[in-house]
Amino acid sequence: MRFQFASLLLYNSPFNDAILEFNDGFLPVSRMILASHSEKFYLLFCENPKQAHFKDLNMKLKDFEVYYEYLHLDTHFKVDGDKMVSIMKVQAALQVYDLRLQIDNWLLSRQFASHLGSLFEKTKNKVLAKQHYLTRQIIGSNLKELCTVKAFGTFSRDNFLSFLNRDFIKTKDQGVLLEIIGQWVMYAFDTRKSDWLPLVKQLDFSNINFCILRFYLDENTQIFHIPELATYLFEKTRKTIRKEYPSIMPKYSKMMLFGGKAETDSIVEIDIQENSVKIIGQLSIGKVDHCAEQIGDYVFVLGDAENEQVEKFAIQFRCLNNILF
């Protein structure tokens, strides 16, 4: 429940009845307001009902002032990266369940999306190791929601690459990570485009379906300004189609070339799915100007001007038999 005039009591309250002293200053407060939101304050004030001065709360004044402001302003409280760091420090000291839920809500909101990169960077030090771990934990547990609000564009390059480490990537939805990488690159395309291909190469495309890839290619047209990236994604898309929709692939994906002017006795296999060419055998008699025709599982290699002998090639067993007419 919101108290209509609570904001008026923040800086000029005639009801303050205690003083909290910190290492960097002190703050007059209302015991009722603090005790009604925090079990630790409730127990502290109940155990010392006549005491009005309290010290050593394992917090700093500048951080606690942000929390106290939040208690008074409620839904009108405007959070940013710096204030979130302070709120998280207070939460670490007080362990307020409702505040933890509010932190989650802030981090996942569209309004805070532009501050997420700043928060990740500001907590990336030894002093704020717990807050940084909490930030990473919340981000990791809510990737899809944060992707929806496009929260990753503000990450610096160093922080984004640090965030997407190999252990993290292995445990997350690969399709969501693909989308997040695209959002991060497109946020500052000119300076980040060189990272696009190395980043997507870390993903496991066997866990990304065709619909996601098709949408990705449609939405991120800048891909086609990076030929190596476009080639890589098209190849992954082709393999995904083959896996998910085998019925639409041609029954035969290979063709054979028999002889020819350069190699008269060679049998060459061309695999159009694997993009491979290799010699798989030899004709018993070389042929130059001839033709070949498949019937069932056999290819009949007809004679040429030099030799009228016909050879039968078994596709499955890759062996030759001469046929005499």
Stockholm file with secondary structure:
# STOCKHOLM 1.0

chainA/1-325         MRFQFASLLLYNSPFNDAILEFNDGFLPVSRMILASHSEKFYLLFCENPKQAHFKDLNMKLKDFEVYYEYLHLDTHFKVDGDKMVSIMKVQAALQVYDLRLQIDNWLLSRQFASHLGSLFEKTKNKVLAKQHYLTRQIIGSNLKELCTVKAFGTFSRDNFLSFLNRDFIKTKDQGVLLEIIGQWVMYAFDTRKSDWLPLVKQLDFSNINFCILRFYLDENTQIFHIPELATYLFEKTRKTIRKEYPSIMPKYSKMMLFGGKAETDSIVEIDIQENSVKIIGQLSIGKVDHCAEQIGDYVFVLGDAENEQVEKFAIQFRCLNNILF
#=GR chainA/1-325 SS CCCTTGGGGSSSCTTCCEEEEETTEEEEECHHHHHTTCHHHHHHHHHCTTCCEECCCSSCHHHHHHHHHHHHHGGGCCCCHHHHHHHHHHHHHHCCHHHHHHHHHHHTSTTTGGGHHHHHHHTCSSTTHHHHHHHHHHHHHTHHHHHHTTCCTTSCHHHHHHHTCHHHHHTSCHHHHHHHHHHHHHHTHHHHGGGHHHHHTTSCGGGSCHHHHHHHHHHCGGGGGSHHHHHHHHHHHHHHHHHHCGGGSCSCCEEEEECCSSSTTEEEEEETTTTEEEEEEECSSCCSSCCEEEETTEEEECCCSSCCCEEEEETTTTEEEEECC
#=GC SS_cons         CCCTTGGGGSSSCTTCCEEEEETTEEEEECHHHHHTTCHHHHHHHHHCTTCCEECCCSSCHHHHHHHHHHHHHGGGCCCCHHHHHHHHHHHHHHCCHHHHHHHHHHHTSTTTGGGHHHHHHHTCSSTTHHHHHHHHHHHHHTHHHHHHTTCCTTSCHHHHHHHTCHHHHHTSCHHHHHHHHHHHHHHTHHHHGGGHHHHHTTSCGGGSCHHHHHHHHHHCGGGGGSHHHHHHHHHHHHHHHHHHCGGGSCSCCEEEEECCSSSTTEEEEEETTTTEEEEEEECSSCCSSCCEEEETTEEEECCCSSCCCEEEEETTTTEEEEECC
//
